[in-house]
Amino acid sequence: MLGETIHIELDRNGPLWEKSQYRDIKDPCPVFDGKTWQIFGSGRSVASEKWGILHVTAPYINGPCGLNNHAQH
């Protein structure tokens, strides 16, 4: 089967997170705890050049998302 082409269909479920107070967001890691989707990552503030921990929660992977401010700095 070497050289055989494999086709995989992927469905997009919308953005994990849309930028708001962050200039840059990287390394998103979605986690489902059985009830809520949580997204952890790194975010760089629009107001400064400081990086912080991004923590977002949503009832569904495609939203609506809410930023949890307690995870910053």
C-alpha positions in Angstrom: 0.0 0.0 0.0 3.0 2.3 -0.2 2.3 5.4 -2.2 -1.4 5.0 -1.8 -3.3 8.3 -1.4 -5.5 8.6 1.6 -8.3 11.2 1.7 -9.6 12.5 5.0 -12.7 14.7 5.3 -12.5 17.4 8.0 -15.3 19.6 9.3 -14.6 23.1 10.6 -16.6 24.1 13.6 -15.7 27.8 13.7 -12.9 29.6 15.3 -11.6 28.4 18.7 -11.2 32.0 19.8 -11.5 35.4 18.1 -9.1 38.1 19.2 -10.3 40.9 21.4 -7.9 42.2 24.0 -5.0 40.1 22.7 -2.8 41.1 19.9 -1.4 37.6 19.5 -2.7 34.2 20.6 -0.7 31.0 20.3 -0.7 27.4 21.4 -4.4 26.9 21.9 -5.2 23.7 23.7 -8.9 22.7 23.8 -10.0 20.5 26.7 -13.4 19.0 27.4 -14.1 18.3 31.0 -17.4 16.4 30.3 -19.5 19.5 30.7 -17.6 22.6 29.4 -15.0 23.2 26.7 -12.0 25.0 28.1 -9.3 26.5 25.9 -5.9 27.3 27.4 -3.1 29.1 25.5 -0.8 32.1 25.5 -1.9 35.6 24.7 -0.1 38.9 24.3 -1.9 42.0 25.4 -2.9 44.8 23.0 -2.2 47.4 25.7 1.3 46.1 26.5 3.9 43.6 25.2 3.3 41.2 28.2 2.3 37.6 27.6 -0.2 36.0 29.8 -2.2 32.7 30.1 -5.4 32.7 28.0 -8.3 30.7 29.5 -11.6 30.6 27.7 -14.7 28.5 28.4 -17.6 27.6 26.2 -20.6 25.2 26.4 -19.8 24.0 22.8 -16.6 23.9 20.9 -18.0 26.4 18.4 -19.0 28.8 21.1 -20.1 31.1 22.5 -16.8 31.7 24.3 -16.2 33.7 27.4 -12.8 34.9 28.6 -11.9 34.1 32.2 -9.8 37.1 33.4 -8.6 35.3 36.5 -6.1 33.4 34.4 -4.1 36.4 33.3 -0.7 37.3 34.7 
